[in-house]
Amino acid sequence: MSETGDDVLEFIDDGGPQGGQVPPPIGGASSATVLFREIVALILLVLVCDLTIYRSTGYAGPGVLFLVAPLLLWLGTVRRKCENSLWVLIPLLVSLSARLLWCGSFLAIVLGFALLVLFAMSLAGLRPYLTQAVVFASQLIAAGYRGLHHYFRTLSRFSPAILRTQLFAVVLPTVTLFVFATIFVMANPDLVKSFGENIAWIADSIDNWLQQFQFTEILFCACAGWLATGLLRPIVSQHQAIDHHDVVTNAAAKSPYYDAYRNTLAVVIGLFAFYLVFEFQTLWFRKFPDGFHYSGYAHEGAAWLTVALGLATLMLSLIFRGTILADRRLSRLRSLSWIWSIENLLLAVAVFNRLSIYIGFNGMTRMRVVGMLGVASVVGGFLLVLRKIACNHGFTWLIRRQLWTVAFAVFLYAVLPVDSFVNQFNVNRIMAGDPRPSVQIGWHPTSNEGFLRLLPLIDCGDPIIKDGIRGMLDEKLFQLETELASEQSQSWTAKQFATDQLVDQLRTAKTKWTTDRWWSRSTFSPRQDVIEKFRKYAYQWY
């Protein structure tokens, strides 16, 4: 037995302790004893990768992979140390898998593989900083080589006597189980029939699977096994980092930069105060006239203000570091930074206000969601800078957590039903009597979950919008039914619950427009006619 109580392949390196005691690892997990559960997990990982990646025809395959692979990694990791961040990564992986099963995207798949690397790091006892994750991932090939070499060396040391003992310990209970199970089945005719049918189905499935096996699939499985070995037996010792709060302490001294920093903070405080008054007077609580430059103020202007927030974050990061942290006058500098910080937070509110002005003009889009998440991540980074200043944290501490902030914003965009939210917002506005958000529906692409939110518009009071949406939905139904009839869509890996729900609802709703007068207005292409008319009508609010 190993020190964790798991069954092991009974081999210990020369000179190691006897009596089943496992020697401490020298080179990390790659030199640890080979566990039986590790081999099982490795084989299952290769099979799961083959089914959900190589043989996958859609997003459901990777969705299942990101649910099953973490369980297999946990089962097979040789020396589990389970860093606390594991409990954050688990719900992230579950939510990402749910997203891929509902309505997937390529971005979600990329994030899923990144989360698997972070999960393996956490199992090895490493905190999943993004910069450290890059190093961890870059060493997977080397770690896989060391792990596979260790497997082959371990297997080569099995003596015939031990091998016979191990085989007998497996063969005897297996044969016994088979004999008695066969007797019990033969005693029941119904079981004989169903058992025979199941055996035939399994045999046919295996035969079909083997017939489709190709050389490229063998190569893929070999690569998957190599990388999986690297995840199960990572090279930890080379990139273990001291993970503490990174508090900077210096002997008290006067900084030559104090005056420059103090004057700079005083200047920007005055400038920001003046600009915030101007912003409040020009863009808050006013009715905008026709011809107002919404794009310039609310779109481009918001981007420039976000740049100002980012520069403020960078300036504060650079000011409060090095010798300035040991200056006795640091408290005065901090007081000025708190004042400027309040102004920066007010500036962030102004950015959100500009975005809301643009959204209020002609509705919601994907990019406006990206803008809101981007500004939120900048504000999050700014708050981290304030904590760095208050607690004297180092620059490395700040960079690691700011990268987490940006990564979490990207994760939210990939997992949240953005298209559903965008179209629901625009549909609500249109149904309330404001036709301007129709431009976002007519001129921007959307996913199947987004089309689900357009169904209320088939009863819209505006006839042009109503006919245009009916045409778009009819065209979408034709496209989906064509795709569902293809061979690739028959695989379970192509399953998308949003698509199935959309097809069902469109088939039910189609009766509302196929009997309508608009359908027979054109003998050539009624769908394209009404769609083009709708898009031209909506373009006036672009």
C-alpha positions in Angstrom: 0.0 0.0 0.0 1.1 3.5 -0.7 1.2 6.3 1.9 -2.2 7.5 0.7 -3.7 4.0 1.1 -4.0 3.3 -2.6 -3.1 0.1 -4.4 0.2 0.4 -6.1 2.1 -1.5 -8.8 4.4 -3.2 -6.4 7.7 -1.7 -7.3 10.1 0.5 -5.5 13.3 2.0 -6.8 16.6 0.3 -6.0 17.8 1.1 -2.5 14.3 2.2 -1.4 12.7 1.1 1.9 11.0 -2.2 2.0 7.8 -3.3 3.6 5.6 -1.2 1.3 6.9 2.1 2.4 7.0 4.7 -0.4 10.2 6.8 -0.5 9.8 10.6 -0.7 9.9 11.9 -4.3 13.1 13.4 -5.5 12.0 15.0 -8.7 8.4 15.7 -7.8 5.5 13.5 -8.9 7.4 12.0 -11.8 9.4 9.8 -9.4 6.5 8.8 -7.1 5.2 5.2 -7.0 2.9 4.2 -9.8 -0.7 3.8 -8.5 -3.3 1.5 -9.9 -5.9 4.3 -9.9 -3.4 6.5 -11.8 -3.2 4.0 -14.7 -7.0 3.6 -14.8 -7.4 7.4 -14.8 -4.9 7.8 -17.6 -6.6 5.2 -19.8 -10.0 6.7 -19.2 -8.6 10.2 -20.0 -7.4 9.0 -23.4 -10.7 7.3 -24.2 -12.7 10.4 -23.1 -10.5 12.7 -25.2 -10.9 10.5 -28.2 -14.7 10.5 -27.9 -15.2 14.1 -26.9 -12.5 15.8 -29.1 -11.4 13.7 -32.0 -14.8 12.1 -32.7 -16.8 15.2 -31.6 -18.9 17.0 -34.2 -20.2 19.8 -31.9 -19.8 21.6 -28.6 -21.5 18.9 -26.4 -18.4 16.7 -26.6 -16.0 19.2 -25.0 -18.8 20.1 -22.6 -18.8 16.5 -21.3 -15.0 16.5 -21.3 -14.8 19.4 -18.9 -17.1 17.6 -16.5 -15.4 14.2 -16.6 -11.7 15.2 -17.0 -11.5 17.0 -13.6 -12.8 13.9 -11.9 -10.3 11.7 -13.6 -7.5 14.1 -12.8 -8.5 14.1 -9.2 -8.6 10.3 -9.3 -5.2 9.8 -10.9 -3.0 12.6 -9.6 -0.2 10.9 -7.7 0.4 13.4 -4.9 -2.8 15.4 -4.3 -2.2 18.6 -2.3 -5.5 20.3 -3.3 -4.9 24.0 -3.1 -7.9 26.0 -1.8 -8.5 27.5 -5.3 -9.8 24.1 -6.3 -13.2 25.0 -4.8 -13.4 28.1 -7.1 -12.4 26.2 -10.2 -14.9 23.4 -9.8 -18.0 25.6 -10.1 -16.3 27.5 -13.0 -15.8 24.2 -14.9 -19.4 23.1 -14.2 -20.9 26.3 -15.4 -18.6 26.2 -18.5 -19.8 22.7 -19.3 -23.4 23.7 -18.9 -22.8 26.6 -21.3 -21.3 24.3 -23.9 -24.2 21.9 -23.6 -26.7 24.7 -23.9 -25.2 26.9 -26.7 -21.5 26.6 -27.1 -18.7 28.7 -28.6 -15.1 28.3 -29.5 -14.1 30.8 -26.8 -15.7 28.6 -24.2 -13.7 25.6 -25.4 -10.4 27.5 -25.1 -11.3 28.6 -21.6 -12.2 25.0 -20.7 -8.7 23.7 -21.6 -7.2 26.7 -19.6 -9.3 25.8 -16.6 -8.2 22.1 -16.8 -4.6 23.3 -16.6 -5.4 25.5 -13.6 -7.3 22.5 -12.0 -4.2 20.3 -12.4 -2.0 23.0 -10.8 -4.4 23.2 -7.9 -4.3 19.4 -7.4 -0.5 19.7 -7.3 -0.7 22.3 -4.6 0.1 25.3 -6.8 -2.0 28.5 -6.7 -3.2 29.0 -10.2 -1.7 32.4 -11.1 -2.0 32.9 -14.8 1.7 33.7 -15.4 2.6 30.5 -13.5 0.0 28.6 -15.5 1.9 29.4 -18.7 5.1 27.9 -17.3 3.1 24.9 -16.0 1.5 24.3 -19.4 4.8 24.7 -21.3 6.3 21.9 -19.2 3.6 19.4 -19.9 5.5 17.7 -22.7 8.6 17.3 -20.6 6.5 16.1 -17.6 4.7 13.6 -19.9 8.0 12.2 -21.1 9.3 11.8 -17.5 6.1 10.2 -16.4 5.9 7.7 -19.3 9.6 6.9 -18.8 8.8 6.2 -15.2 5.9 3.9 -16.2 8.0 1.8 -18.6 10.9 1.6 -16.0 8.4 0.4 -13.4 6.8 -2.2 -15.6 10.2 -3.5 -16.7 11.0 -4.3 -13.0 8.1 -6.7 -12.5 9.4 -10.2 -11.7 7.5 -13.2 -13.1 6.6 -14.3 -9.5 5.1 -10.9 -8.6 3.4 -10.7 -12.0 1.8 -14.1 -11.6 0.7 -13.2 -8.1 -0.9 -9.9 -9.3 -2.6 -11.6 -12.2 -4.0 -14.4 -10.0 -5.4 -11.8 -7.6 -7.3 -10.3 -10.6 -8.1 -13.5 -12.6 -9.6 -15.6 -9.8 -12.3 -13.2 -8.7 -13.1 -12.3 -12.3 -13.5 -16.0 -13.4 -15.6 -16.7 -10.3 -17.9 -13.7 -11.0 -18.3 -14.8 -14.6 -19.2 -18.4 -13.8 -21.8 -17.6 -11.2 -23.3 -14.6 -13.2 -23.7 -17.0 -16.2 -25.5 -19.5 -14.0 -27.9 -16.9 -12.7 -28.6 -15.6 -16.2 -29.2 -19.0 -17.7 -31.8 -19.7 -15.0 -34.0 -16.9 -16.4 -35.0 -17.1 -20.1 -35.9 -13.4 -20.2 -32.5 -12.5 -18.9 -30.9 -14.8 -21.5 -32.7 -12.9 -24.3 -32.0 -9.4 -23.1 -28.4 -10.3 -22.1 -27.8 -11.7 -25.6 -29.2 -8.6 -27.3 -27.0 -6.4 -25.1 -23.9 -8.4 -25.9 -24.7 -8.2 -29.6 -25.1 -4.5 -29.4 -21.8 -4.1 -27.6 -20.0 -6.3 -30.1 -21.5 -4.3 -33.0 -20.5 -1.0 -31.4 -17.0 -2.1 -30.8 -16.7 -3.4 -34.4 -18.0 -0.1 -35.8 -15.7 1.8 -33.6 -12.7 -0.2 -34.7 -13.6 0.1 -38.4 -13.6 3.9 -38.1 -10.2 3.9 -36.3 -7.5 5.7 -38.4 -3.8 6.4 -38.0 -4.5 10.0 -37.2 -6.7 8.9 -34.3 -3.9 6.7 -33.0 -1.6 9.7 -33.2 -4.2 11.8 -31.4 -4.6 9.3 -28.6 -0.8 9.1 -28.2 -0.6 12.8 -27.8 -3.5 12.9 -25.4 -2.0 10.2 -23.3 1.4 12.1 -23.3 -0.2 15.4 -22.1 -2.5 13.6 -19.6 0.5 12.0 -18.1 2.1 15.4 -17.7 -1.1 16.6 -15.9 -1.1 13.6 -13.6 2.7 13.8 -12.9 3.6 17.5 -13.3 7.1 18.9 -12.8 6.2 20.9 -9.6 9.6 21.6 -8.1 10.8 23.8 -11.0 8.0 26.3 -10.7 6.9 26.3 -7.1 6.7 29.9 -6.0 6.7 31.5 -2.6 3.0 32.4 -2.3 2.5 34.9 0.5 1.1 38.4 0.7 4.2 39.9 -0.8 4.3 42.7 1.7 7.2 45.2 1.1 9.1 46.4 4.1 12.0 48.8 3.8 14.1 50.8 6.3 12.8 54.3 6.8 14.4 56.8 4.3 13.5 59.9 2.3 12.6 59.2 -1.3 14.0 61.6 -3.9 10.8 61.2 -5.9 8.4 62.3 -3.1 8.0 65.9 -4.3 7.4 64.9 -7.9 4.8 62.3 -6.9 3.0 64.8 -4.5 2.9 67.5 -7.1 1.6 65.1 -9.7 -1.2 63.8 -7.5 -2.2 67.4 -6.7 -2.3 68.3 -10.4 -4.4 65.3 -11.4 -6.8 65.9 -8.5 -7.5 69.4 -9.7 -7.8 68.3 -13.3 -10.2 65.5 -12.5 -12.3 67.7 -10.3 -12.7 70.2 -13.1 -13.5 67.6 -15.7 -16.1 65.8 -13.5 -18.0 69.0 -13.1 -17.9 69.5 -16.9 -19.1 65.9 -17.4 -21.9 66.2 -15.0 -23.2 69.5 -16.6 -23.0 68.3 -20.2 -24.2 64.7 -20.1 -26.3 64.1 -17.0 -30.0 64.7 -16.7 -30.5 66.2 -20.1 -32.7 65.4 -23.1 -30.5 64.9 -26.2 -31.6 66.7 -29.3 -32.0 65.1 -32.8 -28.6 64.8 -34.4 -26.7 64.4 -31.1 -23.4 62.7 -31.8 -24.2 59.5 -29.8 -21.3 57.6 -31.3 -18.7 60.3 -30.5 -19.8 61.0 -27.0 -21.2 57.7 -25.8 -19.0 55.2 -27.7 -15.7 56.8 -28.5 -15.8 59.1 -25.5 -16.4 56.2 -23.1 -13.4 54.4 -24.6 -11.2 57.4 -24.0 -12.4 57.8 -20.4 -11.7 54.1 -19.9 -8.1 54.7 -21.1 -7.9 57.5 -18.5 -9.0 55.0 -15.8 -6.3 52.5 -17.0 -3.6 55.2 -16.9 -4.6 56.3 -13.4 -4.4 52.6 -12.3 -0.9 52.4 -13.8 0.3 55.7 -12.3 -0.8 54.7 -8.8 0.9 51.3 -9.2 4.2 52.9 -10.2 4.1 55.7 -7.6 3.6 53.4 -4.6 6.5 51.1 -5.0 10.3 51.1 -4.2 11.8 53.7 -2.0 8.6 55.7 -1.6 7.2 53.0 0.6 9.9 53.7 3.2 9.4 57.5 3.2 8.1 58.9 6.5 5.8 61.3 4.5 4.1 58.3 2.9 0.8 59.0 4.8 0.4 62.4 3.1 0.9 60.8 -0.3 -1.7 58.2 0.6 -4.2 60.9 1.6 -3.8 62.5 -1.9 -4.2 59.1 -3.5 -7.5 58.5 -1.7 -8.8 61.8 -3.0 -7.8 60.9 -6.6 -9.2 57.4 -6.1 -12.6 58.8 -5.3 -12.5 60.9 -8.4 -11.5 57.9 -10.5 -14.5 56.0 -9.2 -16.7 58.9 -10.1 -15.1 58.8 -13.6 -16.0 55.1 -13.8 -19.6 56.0 -13.0 -19.4 58.6 -15.8 -18.2 55.9 -18.2 -21.2 53.7 -17.3 -23.5 56.7 -17.8 -22.1 57.2 -21.3 -22.6 53.6 -22.2 -26.2 53.8 -20.9 -26.8 56.8 -23.1 -25.7 54.8 -26.1 -27.8 51.8 -25.1 -30.8 54.1 -24.5 -30.4 55.5 -28.1 -30.6 52.3 -30.1 -30.4 49.3 -27.8 -28.0 46.7 -26.6 -25.2 44.8 -28.5 -22.6 42.2 -27.8 -19.9 44.9 -27.9 -21.7 47.1 -25.4 -21.7 44.1 -23.0 -18.0 43.7 -23.7 -17.6 47.4 -22.9 -19.4 47.1 -19.6 -17.3 44.1 -18.6 -14.2 45.9 -19.7 -14.9 48.9 -17.6 -15.8 46.7 -14.7 -12.5 44.9 -14.9 -10.6 48.2 -15.1 -12.5 49.3 -11.9 -11.6 46.0 -10.3 -8.0 46.5 -11.2 -8.1 50.0 -9.7 -9.6 48.7 -6.4 -6.7 46.2 -6.3 -4.3 49.1 -6.6 -5.9 50.7 -3.6 -5.5 47.6 -1.6 -1.8 47.4 -2.7 -1.3 50.9 -1.5 -3.1 50.4 1.8 -1.2 47.1 2.6 2.2 47.7 1.0 1.8 44.8 -1.3 4.4 44.3 -4.0 4.0 44.7 -7.8 4.0 41.0 -8.4 1.0 40.6 -6.0 -0.8 43.3 -8.0 -0.1 41.9 -11.5 -1.2 38.4 -10.5 -4.5 39.5 -9.2 -5.2 42.0 -12.0 -4.7 39.1 -14.5 -7.3 37.2 -12.5 -9.7 40.1 -12.9 -9.3 40.3 -16.6 -9.5 36.5 -17.0 -12.7 36.4 -14.9 -14.3 39.1 -17.1 -13.5 37.0 -20.2 -14.9 33.9 -18.5 -18.1 35.8 -17.7 -18.5 36.9 -21.3 -18.0 33.2 -22.5 -20.4 31.7 -19.9 -23.2 34.2 -19.5 -26.1 34.1 -22.1 -25.0 37.4 -23.7 -27.1 37.0 -26.9 -30.1 36.1 -24.9 -29.7 39.1 -22.6 -29.0 41.5 -25.6 -32.0 40.4 -27.6 -34.4 40.2 -24.7 -33.5 43.8 -23.8 -34.1 45.0 -27.4 -37.3 43.0 -27.8 -38.7 44.5 -24.6 -37.9 48.0 -25.9 -39.6 47.3 -29.3 -42.7 45.7 -27.8 -43.0 48.8 -25.5 -43.2 51.0 -28.7 -39.6 52.0 -29.3 -38.5 50.7 -32.8 -34.9 51.9 -32.6 -33.3 48.8 -31.1 -34.6 46.8 -34.2 -31.4 48.0 -35.9 -29.4 45.7 -33.6 -31.6 42.7 -34.5 -31.5 43.4 -38.2 -27.7 44.1 -38.6 -26.0 42.1 -35.9 -25.5 38.3 -35.9 -26.8 36.3 -32.9 -26.7 32.7 -31.7 -29.6 30.2 -31.4 -30.2 31.3 -27.8 -30.6 34.8 -29.1 -33.1 33.8 -31.7 -35.2 32.3 -28.9 -35.8 35.8 -27.6 -37.1 37.1 -30.9 -40.3 35.0 -30.9 -42.5 37.7 -29.2 -41.8 40.0 -32.2 -43.9 37.9 -34.5 -46.8 39.7 -33.0 -45.2 43.2 -33.0 -47.4 46.2 -33.7 -45.0 47.5 -36.3 -45.8 45.6 -39.5 -42.4 46.0 -41.1 -40.6 44.7 -38.0 -43.2 41.9 -37.6 -42.8 40.7 -41.2 -39.0 41.0 -41.1 -38.7 39.0 -37.9 -41.1 36.3 -39.3 -38.9 36.1 -42.4 -35.7 35.8 -40.3 -37.2 33.1 -38.1 -38.5 31.2 -41.1 -35.1 31.3 -42.7 -33.5 30.2 -39.5 -35.8 27.2 -39.2 -35.0 26.2 -42.8 -31.3 26.4 -42.0 -31.6 24.4 -38.7 -33.7 21.7 -40.3 -31.1 21.3 -43.0 -28.3 21.0 -40.4 -30.3 18.5 -38.3 -30.7 16.3 -41.3 -27.0 16.0 -41.9 -25.0 13.0 -40.6 -22.8 15.0 -38.3 -25.7 16.4 -36.3 -26.8 12.8 -35.4 -23.8 12.4 -33.0 -24.5 13.1 -29.3 -21.5 15.4 -29.3 -23.4 17.8 -31.5 -26.2 18.1 -29.0 -27.3 21.7 -28.2 -30.3 22.2 -25.9 -30.8 25.7 -27.1 -31.0 24.5 -30.7 -33.5 21.8 -29.9 -35.7 24.2 -28.0 -35.5 26.8 -30.9 -36.5 24.2 -33.5 -39.5 23.1 -31.5 -40.7 26.6 -30.8 -40.2 27.7 -34.4 -42.1 24.8 -35.8 -45.0 25.6 -33.5 -44.9 29.3 -34.3 -44.6 28.9 -38.1 -48.3 28.4 -38.5 -48.7 32.1 -37.6 -47.0 33.4 -40.7 -47.4 30.7 -43.4 -51.1 31.5 -43.6 -50.5 35.3 -43.6 -50.9 37.5 -46.6 -47.3 38.6 -46.6 -46.1 35.1 -47.5 -47.7 35.2 -51.0 -46.7 38.8 -51.9 -43.6 37.6 -53.7 -43.5 34.6 -56.0 -39.7 34.5 -55.9 -38.4 34.8 -52.3 -40.8 36.1 -49.7 -38.3 35.6 -46.9 -35.6 37.7 -48.5 -38.0 40.4 -49.5 -39.4 41.1 -46.1 -35.9 40.7 -44.4 -34.4 43.2 -46.8 -37.2 45.6 -46.2 -36.9 45.3 -42.5 -33.1 45.9 -42.5 -33.5 49.0 -44.7 -36.2 50.3 -42.3 -34.0 49.7 -39.2 -30.9 51.2 -40.7 -32.2 54.7 -40.0 -31.3 54.2 -36.3 -27.8 52.8 -37.0 
